[in-house]
Amino acid sequence: MNQPATDSPSPAVLMARAEAAAWITRLHGPNRSDEMEEGFRRWLASSPENAAEFEGLNEVWDFSVQRAAVQGVPRLQRWHMPRPKSRWAQAAVLAMIFVFGALAVSFGTRGVSYSTAIGEQRLVLLPDGSKVSMNSDTLVRVKYEKSRRRLVLERGEAYFEVSKDAHRPFAVIAGSREVVALGTSFVVRYERDRTAVTLMEGKVTVGARTDGLAAIASSDPPARILQPGERLVLTERGGEHKDRPDLGAVVAWRRGEVLLEDTPLQQAVAEMNRYDKAQIVIDSDSVATLNVSGLYHTGDNRGFAAAVAKMHGLQVVEREERLHLQK
C-alpha cells in the first residue's frame, strides 16, 4: 500500500532520490563509460531505497530500460527518452533536466560538503561509485577534478572505499597531510593536532598536502607507503608512529560500538563522548587513570558510566546534563 501523501520522506529516501537524479544526469551525459555503468550498478544494488527512487524517476521521465547479458553481467543499454505528449510534460522534463544538470555542474565545479551531527552516521556514494562512511561529528568536502578526486576531511573520521581509476588518484586531505590511493579501502581520523590513517586493504601513500593550502615543516618525514593492516599516526609537529591495531576495533563504530581493551578511563571517556551529547566528566586524576575493557554502544553514555561505576566502585552524579564519575 502506498504511504499517505502527507508523510515526509526519511533522510535515507531523500539522499537516495538526490543520488538517483545525479546518476540519471551522468548516464545520459556525453562521458558515459563502462566504469560509470559499473559504479551505477553497485549503487543500485546497495540499498532498496536506491532502487526504488531510481525506478520512480524513470517512471516520471518515462524511460525505457533495455538489458542484455554481457559476459554474464547485465549491462545497461543506451537509453532513449521519448518525446513527451503534452506541453506540461515537456515543461516538467525540461525543468528536471535543468535541476539535475545544475546539481551535476555544482558537484564538478564547486564541490559539495557532507556532514554528520554528534551520534549520527552517514553513507555517501560518490560519482565514480566510491563510498564514504562517515562517523559521528564529521565534515567532508568533495571536489572531483579531471586529474584527481579530491576530498578534504575537515573534522572527524571516515571510512573510504575507493573505486579504481588509474587516471585520477583519490586524495584525502586531513590538516597538513594527504592520503593518496587508486583503489583501496582505508580509515582516516582527523583531530586538531593528530591524524591517524588505517589501511584495510590495497595500498596508500601518506605524505604532505600538495594543494598549497597548508604546509608542514621541512624536517617532517617523506611520504609513507602503508600495507594492509597498518596504521600511521602523525602529529602536526612532525611526530609519527606506526602500528598494527585490531582492525575490528578501528571500525567498530560502523556497527555502533566502541571496543576498549585496558584503556585508561580518560581516553575511553573521550571516545564515548564523541557519540553522545550527554558528556561524561571525570573529576579526579585517580579516576582518570583507571583502566576499562569491554564492548559498549555508541550514544549510550549513561549506560557506559553506570557500567564503569559498578566496575570500579564509583558514583555517577548528573549535573546540568553532564555525567560526573566520582569516587
C-alpha positions as CSV (number, residue, x, y, z in Angstrom):
1,M,0.0,0.0,0.0
2,N,1.3,3.5,-0.8
3,Q,2.1,5.8,2.0
4,P,-0.1,8.8,2.5
5,A,1.0,11.9,0.6
6,T,1.4,13.8,3.9
7,D,4.2,11.5,5.1
8,S,7.6,13.2,5.0
9,P,10.4,11.2,3.2
10,S,13.1,9.9,5.5
11,P,16.7,11.3,5.2
12,A,17.7,8.0,3.6
13,V,15.0,8.4,0.9
14,L,15.9,12.0,0.3
15,M,19.5,11.1,-0.1
16,A,18.7,8.2,-2.5
17,R,16.4,10.5,-4.5
18,A,19.2,13.1,-4.9
19,E,21.7,10.4,-5.9
20,A,19.3,8.8,-8.3
21,A,18.9,12.2,-10.0
22,A,22.7,12.6,-10.3
23,W,23.0,9.1,-11.8
24,I,20.4,9.9,-14.4
25,T,22.2,13.0,-15.4
26,R,25.6,11.2,-15.6
27,L,24.2,8.2,-17.5
28,H,22.7,10.4,-20.2
29,G,25.7,12.6,-20.4
30,P,28.5,12.5,-23.0
31,N,31.0,10.9,-20.7
32,R,29.1,7.7,-20.1
33,S,31.5,4.7,-19.8
34,D,31.7,1.1,-18.8
35,E,33.3,2.1,-15.5
36,M,30.4,4.6,-14.8
37,E,27.9,1.9,-15.5
38,E,29.7,-0.5,-13.1
39,G,29.6,2.2,-10.4
40,F,25.9,2.7,-11.1
41,R,25.1,-1.0,-10.8
42,R,26.9,-1.1,-7.4
43,W,24.9,1.9,-6.2
44,L,21.6,0.5,-7.4
45,A,22.2,-2.8,-5.5
46,S,23.4,-1.2,-2.3
47,S,20.0,-0.4,-0.8
48,P,16.3,-0.8,-1.5
49,E,15.8,3.0,-1.4
50,N,18.3,3.5,-4.2
51,A,16.4,1.1,-6.5
52,A,13.0,2.5,-5.6
53,E,14.0,6.1,-6.1
54,F,15.7,5.4,-9.4
55,E,12.7,3.5,-10.6
56,G,10.4,6.3,-9.5
57,L,12.4,8.9,-11.5
58,N,12.4,6.6,-14.5
59,E,8.6,6.4,-14.3
60,V,8.4,10.2,-14.2
61,W,10.7,10.5,-17.2
62,D,9.0,7.5,-18.9
63,F,12.4,6.0,-19.7
64,S,12.5,2.5,-21.3
65,V,15.4,0.4,-20.0
66,Q,16.7,-2.4,-22.1
67,R,19.1,-5.0,-20.6
68,A,21.3,-7.6,-22.3
69,A,23.8,-10.0,-20.9
70,V,27.4,-9.1,-21.3
71,Q,29.7,-11.9,-20.1
72,G,27.1,-12.9,-17.6
73,V,26.6,-9.4,-16.2
74,P,23.5,-7.4,-17.1
75,R,24.6,-4.3,-18.9
76,L,22.5,-1.1,-19.3
77,Q,22.0,-0.2,-22.9
78,R,21.8,3.4,-24.2
79,W,18.5,4.9,-23.1
80,H,16.1,6.8,-25.3
81,M,13.8,9.5,-23.9
82,P,10.5,9.5,-25.8
83,R,9.1,13.0,-26.7
84,P,6.6,14.0,-24.0
85,K,3.0,14.1,-25.4
86,S,1.8,17.2,-23.7
87,R,3.3,20.7,-23.2
88,W,3.0,20.2,-19.4
89,A,5.1,17.0,-19.6
90,Q,7.6,18.7,-21.9
91,A,8.0,21.6,-19.4
92,A,8.3,19.2,-16.5
93,V,11.0,17.2,-18.2
94,L,12.9,20.3,-19.2
95,A,12.7,21.6,-15.6
96,M,14.0,18.3,-14.2
97,I,16.9,18.3,-16.7
98,F,17.8,21.8,-15.7
99,V,17.7,20.9,-11.9
100,F,19.7,17.7,-12.3
101,G,22.2,19.3,-14.7
102,A,22.7,22.1,-12.2
103,L,23.4,19.6,-9.5
104,A,26.0,17.8,-11.7
105,V,27.7,21.1,-12.6
106,S,27.7,22.2,-9.0
107,F,29.4,18.9,-8.0
108,G,32.0,19.2,-10.7
109,T,33.0,22.8,-10.3
110,R,32.4,23.9,-6.7
111,G,32.2,20.5,-5.0
112,V,29.8,19.5,-2.2
113,S,30.0,19.0,1.5
114,Y,28.7,16.2,3.7
115,S,28.4,16.3,7.5
116,T,27.1,14.3,10.4
117,A,25.9,15.5,13.8
118,I,27.0,14.1,17.1
119,G,25.8,10.5,17.3
120,E,24.9,10.4,13.6
121,Q,26.4,8.2,10.9
122,R,26.1,8.6,7.1
123,L,27.0,6.7,3.9
124,V,27.8,8.8,0.9
125,L,28.1,7.5,-2.7
126,L,30.4,9.5,-4.9
127,P,30.1,10.0,-8.6
128,D,32.6,7.2,-9.5
129,G,31.0,4.6,-7.2
130,S,33.4,5.2,-4.3
131,K,31.8,5.2,-0.9
132,V,32.4,7.3,2.2
133,S,31.1,6.0,5.6
134,M,31.1,9.0,7.9
135,N,31.4,8.7,11.7
136,S,29.9,11.0,14.3
137,D,30.5,14.8,14.1
138,T,32.3,14.6,10.7
139,L,32.6,17.0,7.9
140,V,33.9,16.0,4.4
141,R,34.3,18.3,1.4
142,V,34.3,16.6,-2.0
143,K,35.5,18.0,-5.3
144,Y,36.2,15.8,-8.4
145,E,38.6,17.2,-11.0
146,K,39.8,16.0,-14.3
147,S,43.2,14.9,-12.9
148,R,42.2,13.7,-9.5
149,R,39.4,13.0,-7.0
150,R,40.0,15.4,-4.0
151,L,38.3,15.2,-0.6
152,V,39.1,17.3,2.5
153,L,38.3,15.8,5.9
154,E,37.7,18.9,7.9
155,R,37.0,17.0,11.1
156,G,36.0,13.6,12.4
157,E,36.5,10.2,10.9
158,A,35.5,8.4,7.7
159,Y,35.9,5.0,6.0
160,F,36.8,5.3,2.3
161,E,36.1,2.6,-0.2
162,V,37.7,3.7,-3.4
163,S,36.8,2.7,-7.0
164,K,39.8,2.2,-9.2
165,D,40.7,4.9,-11.7
166,A,44.3,4.8,-12.9
167,H,43.9,8.3,-14.4
168,R,42.5,10.0,-11.3
169,P,44.1,9.3,-7.9
170,F,41.8,9.5,-4.9
171,A,43.3,12.0,-2.4
172,V,42.0,12.6,1.1
173,I,43.4,15.7,2.8
174,A,43.4,16.0,6.6
175,G,45.1,19.1,8.0
176,S,48.6,19.2,6.5
177,R,48.5,15.6,5.4
178,E,47.3,13.9,2.3
179,V,46.4,10.2,1.7
180,V,46.5,9.1,-1.9
181,A,45.0,5.8,-3.3
182,L,43.9,4.4,-6.6
183,G,41.6,1.6,-5.5
184,T,41.5,0.5,-1.9
185,S,39.8,1.0,1.5
186,F,41.1,2.9,4.5
187,V,40.1,4.9,7.5
188,V,41.2,8.4,8.3
189,R,40.6,10.0,11.7
190,Y,41.5,13.7,11.9
191,E,41.7,15.7,15.2
192,R,43.2,19.2,15.6
193,D,46.8,18.0,16.2
194,R,46.6,14.4,15.1
195,T,45.9,12.3,12.0
196,A,45.5,8.5,12.0
197,V,45.4,6.5,8.8
198,T,44.5,2.8,8.9
199,L,44.7,0.8,5.7
200,M,42.1,-2.0,5.5
201,E,43.2,-3.3,2.0
202,G,45.1,-2.2,-1.0
203,K,47.9,0.4,-0.8
204,V,48.0,4.1,0.1
205,T,50.7,6.8,0.4
206,V,50.6,9.3,3.3
207,G,52.6,12.5,2.9
208,A,52.4,16.3,2.9
209,R,49.4,18.1,1.5
210,T,50.1,19.1,-2.1
211,D,47.4,21.7,-2.9
212,G,49.4,24.6,-1.4
213,L,46.8,25.4,1.2
214,A,48.8,24.1,4.1
215,A,52.5,23.4,4.8
216,I,54.4,21.2,7.2
217,A,57.9,21.6,8.5
218,S,60.8,20.6,6.2
219,S,62.0,18.2,8.9
220,D,58.9,16.1,8.6
221,P,59.4,12.6,7.1
222,P,58.7,11.9,3.4
223,A,55.6,10.2,2.2
224,R,55.0,6.8,3.7
225,I,53.5,3.7,2.0
226,L,51.1,1.6,4.1
227,Q,50.5,-2.1,3.9
228,P,47.1,-3.7,4.7
229,G,46.6,-3.8,8.5
230,E,49.0,-0.9,9.3
231,R,48.0,2.3,11.0
232,L,50.1,5.5,10.7
233,V,49.6,8.2,13.4
234,L,51.0,11.6,12.6
235,T,51.1,14.8,14.6
236,E,51.1,18.4,13.2
237,R,54.5,18.8,14.9
238,G,56.1,16.2,12.7
239,G,55.9,13.1,15.0
240,E,54.8,9.8,13.7
241,H,54.0,6.3,15.0
242,K,53.2,3.1,13.0
243,D,51.4,0.0,14.5
244,R,49.0,-2.8,13.6
245,P,45.8,-2.3,15.5
246,D,42.8,-4.6,15.9
247,L,41.0,-3.7,12.7
248,G,37.7,-4.7,14.2
249,A,38.2,-2.2,16.9
250,V,39.1,0.5,14.4
251,V,35.9,0.2,12.5
252,A,33.6,-0.9,15.4
253,W,31.9,2.5,15.1
254,R,30.3,1.3,11.9
255,R,28.4,-1.2,14.0
256,G,27.5,1.4,16.6
257,E,30.1,0.0,19.0
258,V,33.3,1.1,20.9
259,L,35.7,-1.7,21.7
260,L,38.0,-1.0,24.7
261,E,40.9,-3.1,26.0
262,D,42.7,-2.0,29.1
263,T,42.1,1.6,28.0
264,P,42.7,4.4,30.5
265,L,39.3,5.8,31.6
266,Q,40.2,9.3,30.5
267,Q,40.8,8.1,26.9
268,A,37.8,5.8,27.0
269,V,35.5,8.7,28.1
270,A,36.9,10.9,25.3
271,E,36.0,8.2,22.8
272,M,32.5,7.7,24.2
273,N,31.9,11.5,24.3
274,R,32.2,11.6,20.5
275,Y,28.8,10.0,20.2
276,D,26.6,11.5,22.9
277,K,25.5,15.0,23.8
278,A,25.3,13.9,27.4
279,Q,29.0,14.3,28.1
280,I,30.9,12.3,30.8
281,V,33.2,14.2,33.1
282,I,36.0,12.8,35.3
283,D,36.5,14.8,38.5
284,S,39.9,13.5,39.7
285,D,43.2,12.2,38.3
286,S,42.9,9.0,40.3
287,V,39.7,8.1,38.5
288,A,41.1,9.1,35.1
289,T,43.9,6.5,35.2
290,L,41.6,3.5,35.9
291,N,41.5,1.0,33.0
292,V,38.4,0.0,31.2
293,S,37.7,-3.0,28.9
294,G,34.6,-4.2,27.1
295,L,32.3,-3.6,24.2
296,Y,30.0,-0.6,24.6
297,H,27.2,1.0,22.5
298,T,27.8,4.4,20.9
299,G,25.4,7.1,22.1
300,D,24.8,5.4,25.4
301,N,27.0,7.4,27.8
302,R,24.6,6.8,30.7
303,G,24.9,3.0,30.3
304,F,28.7,3.3,29.9
305,A,29.0,5.5,33.0
306,A,26.8,3.1,35.0
307,A,28.9,0.1,33.9
308,V,32.2,1.8,34.8
309,A,30.9,2.9,38.1
310,K,29.8,-0.6,39.0
311,M,33.2,-2.0,37.8
312,H,35.3,0.4,39.9
313,G,33.1,1.3,42.8
314,L,32.4,4.8,41.6
315,Q,29.4,7.1,41.6
316,V,27.6,8.8,38.7
317,V,26.3,12.3,39.6
318,E,24.3,14.1,36.9
319,R,24.5,17.8,36.9
320,E,23.5,20.2,34.1
321,E,23.2,17.3,31.5
322,R,26.8,16.1,32.4
323,L,27.6,12.8,33.9
324,H,30.3,13.1,36.6
325,L,32.2,10.0,37.5
326,Q,33.4,10.3,41.1
327,K,34.8,8.2,43.9
